[in-house]
Amino acid sequence: MLFDTHVHLNAEQYDEDLQEVIDRALDAGVQNMVVVGFDEETINKAMELVERYDFLYASVGWHPVDAIDMTDEHLAWLEELAAHPKVVALGEMGLDYHWDKSPKDVQKEVFRKQIRLARKVKLPIIIHNRDATEDVVEILSEENVKEVGGIMHCFTGSLEVAKQCMDMNMYISYGGPVTFKNAKKPKEVVVDIPLDRLLIETDCPYLTPHPHRGKRNEPGYVSLVAEQIAELRGISYEELAVKTTENAKKLFGINR
């Protein structure tokens, strides 16, 4: 059984066929998924979904691209939602220096506030990092993320960075890019991540794995990520699936 630790089933790309997408995921052996909300609209939709489906859980947070839109009221709302039994993490949060909607100093402040909230409510965090690795690692360290841990979502960085993050109680999660033919670094690094710190995800509807690259992603395709990693590591698909599911349940505090 598989655990997709990062899905956006709350995205408009699934408005027409959500149930079919979920059915295909279940048929592919996906046992649980975490629906990630990152602004007001997607958080509300994530909460609706986890109320409707027993096997879905939610993570709620504020995306760095939209950091400039987050208010103190939003932060208080996140704290309220953190008490919900099916909210298992805060995020996705972090830094994104690719887009320039939110100034870097605003992104950093919002990132720090959310880590502090996570420590207050004792939930792990899910990290979005784009072109900002040095600052992300520095803030994680300064804000003592080790207390709660979390996930380096869709990791494509070096082994050195992975080790820095794992030393701070973070798990390393791989998605579709590890299956891309030109993805040299992820293929090299994933082999050296300790199996007890490894997670898998799709980030659907984005980052669709090979051979479906260029089409809409969906959670059932996490099996392709698992297959690729198992092959690279020279272990069975079953071992990879079991261990990454155990890791996810341990991190999120899911006991069934």
C-alpha positions as CSV (number, residue, x, y, z in Angstrom):
1,M,0.0,0.0,0.0
2,L,1.2,3.5,-0.9
3,F,0.9,6.9,0.9
4,D,1.0,10.0,-1.3
5,T,2.1,12.7,1.1
6,H,1.3,15.6,-1.2
7,V,-1.7,16.0,-3.4
8,H,-3.8,18.9,-4.6
9,L,-7.1,17.1,-5.1
10,N,-8.5,20.5,-4.1
11,A,-7.3,22.0,-7.5
12,E,-9.8,23.0,-10.2
13,Q,-8.2,20.5,-12.5
14,Y,-10.2,17.8,-10.8
15,D,-13.6,19.5,-10.7
16,E,-15.0,17.3,-13.5
17,D,-13.8,13.9,-12.5
18,L,-12.6,13.9,-8.9
19,Q,-14.2,10.6,-7.9
20,E,-12.7,8.8,-10.9
21,V,-9.3,10.1,-10.0
22,I,-9.7,8.9,-6.4
23,D,-10.9,5.5,-7.6
24,R,-7.9,5.1,-9.9
25,A,-5.6,6.0,-6.9
26,L,-7.3,3.3,-4.7
27,D,-7.0,0.8,-7.5
28,A,-3.2,1.6,-7.8
29,G,-2.8,0.8,-4.1
30,V,-2.8,4.3,-2.6
31,Q,-4.0,3.8,0.9
32,N,-3.8,7.4,2.2
33,M,-3.2,10.9,0.8
34,V,-2.5,14.3,2.3
35,V,-4.4,17.1,0.6
36,V,-2.4,20.3,0.8
37,G,-4.1,23.7,1.2
38,F,-1.9,26.8,0.7
39,D,-4.4,29.7,0.7
40,E,-7.9,30.5,1.8
41,E,-9.7,28.8,-1.1
42,T,-7.6,25.6,-1.3
43,I,-7.6,25.2,2.5
44,N,-11.4,25.3,2.6
45,K,-11.6,22.8,-0.2
46,A,-9.0,20.5,1.5
47,M,-11.1,20.5,4.7
48,E,-14.3,19.6,2.7
49,L,-12.5,16.7,1.1
50,V,-11.1,15.2,4.4
51,E,-14.6,15.4,5.9
52,R,-15.9,13.5,3.0
53,Y,-13.2,10.8,2.6
54,D,-12.0,8.7,5.5
55,F,-8.6,8.0,3.9
56,L,-7.7,11.6,3.1
57,Y,-5.9,14.0,5.5
58,A,-5.1,17.7,5.3
59,S,-2.1,20.0,5.6
60,V,-2.9,23.7,5.9
61,G,-0.6,26.6,5.5
62,W,0.3,29.6,3.4
63,H,2.3,29.4,0.2
64,P,5.4,31.7,-0.1
65,V,4.3,33.1,-3.4
66,D,1.1,34.4,-1.7
67,A,2.8,35.4,1.6
68,I,2.0,39.0,1.0
69,D,-1.7,38.2,1.2
70,M,-1.5,36.4,4.6
71,T,-2.9,38.3,7.6
72,D,-2.8,37.8,11.3
73,E,-6.4,36.6,11.0
74,H,-5.3,33.9,8.6
75,L,-2.6,32.7,11.1
76,A,-5.2,32.5,13.8
77,W,-7.4,30.5,11.5
78,L,-4.5,28.1,10.8
79,E,-4.2,27.6,14.5
80,E,-7.9,26.8,14.8
81,L,-7.7,24.3,12.0
82,A,-4.6,22.6,13.5
83,A,-6.9,21.3,16.2
84,H,-9.0,19.3,13.7
85,P,-8.3,15.6,14.0
86,K,-7.6,15.2,10.3
87,V,-5.2,18.1,10.0
88,V,-1.8,16.3,10.2
89,A,0.6,19.0,9.2
90,L,1.1,22.7,8.5
91,G,2.1,23.8,5.0
92,E,3.0,24.0,2.4
93,M,5.2,26.9,3.6
94,G,8.7,28.1,2.7
95,L,10.4,30.3,0.2
96,D,10.0,30.8,-3.5
97,Y,12.4,33.1,-5.2
98,H,11.3,32.1,-8.7
99,W,8.2,34.3,-8.7
100,D,8.3,37.8,-7.4
101,K,4.7,38.4,-6.2
102,S,5.8,38.5,-2.5
103,P,9.0,40.2,-1.5
104,K,11.7,38.0,0.1
105,D,11.5,39.7,3.5
106,V,7.7,39.1,3.6
107,Q,8.2,35.5,2.6
108,K,10.7,35.0,5.4
109,E,8.5,36.6,8.0
110,V,5.5,34.5,7.0
111,F,7.6,31.3,6.9
112,R,9.0,32.0,10.4
113,K,5.5,32.7,11.8
114,Q,4.2,29.4,10.5
115,I,7.1,27.4,11.9
116,R,6.5,29.0,15.3
117,L,2.9,28.1,15.0
118,A,3.8,24.5,14.1
119,R,5.9,24.2,17.3
120,K,3.1,25.7,19.3
121,V,0.5,23.2,18.0
122,K,3.0,20.4,17.7
123,L,2.5,19.5,14.1
124,P,5.1,18.7,11.4
125,I,5.6,21.1,8.5
126,I,5.7,20.7,4.7
127,I,8.3,22.8,3.0
128,H,8.1,24.4,-0.5
129,N,11.5,25.5,-1.7
130,R,12.2,27.1,-5.1
131,D,15.6,28.7,-5.8
132,A,16.0,29.5,-2.1
133,T,17.8,26.5,-0.5
134,E,20.3,28.4,1.6
135,D,17.7,30.7,3.2
136,V,15.3,27.8,3.7
137,V,17.9,25.7,5.6
138,E,19.0,28.8,7.6
139,I,15.5,29.6,8.7
140,L,14.7,25.9,9.6
141,S,17.7,25.9,11.8
142,E,17.1,29.3,13.4
143,E,13.5,28.4,14.2
144,N,14.4,25.1,15.7
145,V,12.2,23.0,13.3
146,K,13.8,19.9,14.9
147,E,11.1,20.0,17.6
148,V,8.4,19.1,15.1
149,G,10.2,17.9,11.9
150,G,8.5,17.7,8.6
151,I,9.0,17.2,4.9
152,M,11.2,18.6,2.2
153,H,8.5,18.4,-0.4
154,C,9.5,17.3,-3.9
155,F,13.2,17.4,-3.1
156,T,15.6,17.9,-6.0
157,G,18.7,19.1,-4.0
158,S,22.1,17.7,-3.2
159,L,22.9,15.0,-0.7
160,E,24.7,17.6,1.5
161,V,21.5,19.7,1.8
162,A,19.4,16.5,2.4
163,K,21.7,15.6,5.3
164,Q,21.4,19.1,6.8
165,C,17.6,18.8,6.6
166,M,17.6,15.2,8.0
167,D,19.7,16.4,10.9
168,M,16.8,18.8,11.7
169,N,14.3,15.9,11.8
170,M,13.1,16.4,8.2
171,Y,12.0,13.7,5.8
172,I,13.0,13.8,2.2
173,S,10.2,13.4,-0.3
174,Y,10.5,12.5,-4.0
175,G,7.9,13.0,-6.7
176,G,7.6,12.8,-10.5
177,P,11.0,14.5,-11.3
178,V,12.9,11.5,-10.0
179,T,11.4,9.6,-13.0
180,F,12.5,12.2,-15.6
181,K,15.1,10.9,-18.0
182,N,17.2,14.0,-17.5
183,A,16.9,14.1,-13.7
184,K,20.5,13.1,-12.9
185,K,20.9,14.6,-9.4
186,P,17.6,13.3,-7.9
187,K,18.4,9.8,-9.2
188,E,21.8,9.9,-7.6
189,V,20.8,11.4,-4.3
190,V,17.7,9.3,-3.6
191,V,19.9,6.2,-3.5
192,D,21.7,7.6,-0.4
193,I,18.7,8.8,1.6
194,P,18.2,6.5,4.6
195,L,15.1,4.4,4.0
196,D,13.6,5.5,7.3
197,R,13.8,9.2,6.2
198,L,12.2,8.7,2.7
199,L,8.7,9.7,1.5
200,I,7.0,9.7,-1.8
201,E,4.4,12.0,-3.4
202,T,2.9,13.2,-6.6
203,D,2.2,17.0,-6.1
204,C,-0.6,16.3,-8.4
205,P,-1.9,17.8,-10.7
206,Y,1.7,19.0,-11.3
207,L,5.1,17.3,-12.0
208,T,3.6,14.3,-13.7
209,P,6.0,11.3,-13.8
210,H,7.3,9.6,-16.9
211,P,5.7,8.2,-19.1
212,H,2.8,10.6,-18.6
213,R,4.9,13.7,-18.4
214,G,3.1,16.7,-19.9
215,K,-0.4,15.5,-18.9
216,R,-2.3,16.1,-15.7
217,N,-0.8,14.3,-12.8
218,E,-3.0,12.2,-10.3
219,P,-2.3,10.3,-7.1
220,G,-2.4,6.9,-8.7
221,Y,0.9,7.8,-10.4
222,V,2.7,7.8,-7.1
223,S,3.2,4.1,-7.9
224,L,5.5,5.1,-10.8
225,V,7.6,7.2,-8.4
226,A,7.8,4.2,-6.0
227,E,8.8,1.9,-8.9
228,Q,11.6,4.2,-10.0
229,I,13.0,4.6,-6.5
230,A,12.9,0.9,-5.8
231,E,14.7,0.2,-9.0
232,L,17.4,2.8,-8.3
233,R,17.9,1.5,-4.8
234,G,17.9,-2.2,-5.8
235,I,15.1,-3.1,-3.5
236,S,11.6,-4.5,-4.1
237,Y,8.7,-2.3,-4.8
238,E,6.9,-3.9,-1.8
239,E,9.7,-2.9,0.6
240,L,9.8,0.6,-0.7
241,A,6.0,0.9,-0.5
242,V,5.8,-0.5,3.1
243,K,8.6,1.6,4.4
244,T,7.5,4.9,3.0
245,T,4.0,4.3,4.2
246,E,5.3,3.5,7.7
247,N,7.4,6.7,7.6
248,A,4.4,8.9,6.6
249,K,2.2,7.4,9.3
250,K,4.8,7.9,11.9
251,L,5.4,11.6,10.9
252,F,1.7,12.4,10.7
253,G,0.7,10.5,13.8
254,I,-1.7,8.2,11.9
255,N,-2.2,5.0,13.8
256,R,-4.4,3.0,11.4
